[in-house]
Amino acid sequence: MELDLDESSLAIGRIERALSRIEKALADQPNRLKSSVAAPAADQSALKAEVAAVIGELDRLIAEADRG
């Protein structure tokens, strides 16, 4: 099955949005650390989930490109 342009555009959009959320979370982290000793576990889990989502989308795009 070939990855069509619309599907790849949507995947790239999801990757861009996830990377923006990761960038924002990392930029906001020093501000949160000033008010607490360590970042809450929920923040760490959310960031890990965003990274996993990006990796998953990239893996899917690469697999489709290899097949097409």
C-alpha positions as CSV (number, residue, x, y, z in Angstrom):
1,M,0.0,0.0,0.0
2,E,1.4,3.4,-1.0
3,L,1.2,6.3,1.4
4,D,-0.6,9.1,-0.5
5,L,0.2,12.8,-0.2
6,D,-2.8,13.6,2.0
7,E,-1.9,10.9,4.5
8,S,1.7,12.0,4.6
9,S,0.7,15.6,5.0
10,L,-1.5,14.7,7.9
11,A,1.3,12.7,9.5
12,I,3.7,15.5,9.1
13,G,1.2,17.9,10.6
14,R,0.8,15.6,13.6
15,I,4.6,15.4,14.0
16,E,5.0,19.2,13.8
17,R,2.3,19.7,16.4
18,A,3.8,17.1,18.7
19,L,7.3,18.6,18.3
20,S,5.8,22.1,19.1
21,R,4.3,20.7,22.3
22,I,7.6,19.0,23.3
23,E,9.5,22.3,22.6
24,K,7.0,24.3,24.7
25,A,7.2,21.7,27.6
26,L,10.9,21.9,27.5
27,A,10.9,25.7,27.4
28,D,8.5,25.9,30.3
29,Q,10.3,23.3,32.4
30,P,12.8,25.8,34.1
31,N,9.9,27.9,35.2
32,R,8.2,24.9,36.8
33,L,11.4,23.7,38.4
34,K,11.8,27.1,40.2
35,S,8.5,26.5,42.0
36,S,9.1,22.8,42.9
37,V,12.1,20.6,43.5
38,A,11.4,18.2,40.6
39,A,9.1,18.2,37.6
40,P,5.9,16.3,38.4
41,A,5.7,12.7,37.1
42,A,2.7,13.6,35.0
43,D,4.7,16.2,33.1
44,Q,7.5,13.6,32.5
45,S,5.0,11.0,31.3
46,A,3.3,13.5,29.0
47,L,6.6,14.5,27.4
48,K,7.6,10.8,27.0
49,A,4.2,10.1,25.3
50,E,4.7,13.0,22.9
51,V,8.2,11.7,22.0
52,A,6.8,8.2,21.5
53,A,4.1,9.6,19.2
54,V,6.6,11.4,17.1
55,I,8.8,8.3,16.8
56,G,5.7,6.2,15.9
57,E,4.7,8.6,13.1
58,L,8.2,8.7,11.7
59,D,8.4,4.9,11.8
60,R,5.1,4.7,10.0
61,L,6.2,7.2,7.3
62,I,9.5,5.4,6.8
63,A,7.8,2.0,6.6
64,E,5.4,3.3,4.0
65,A,8.2,5.0,2.0
66,D,10.1,1.7,2.0
67,R,7.1,-0.1,0.6
68,G,6.3,2.5,-2.0
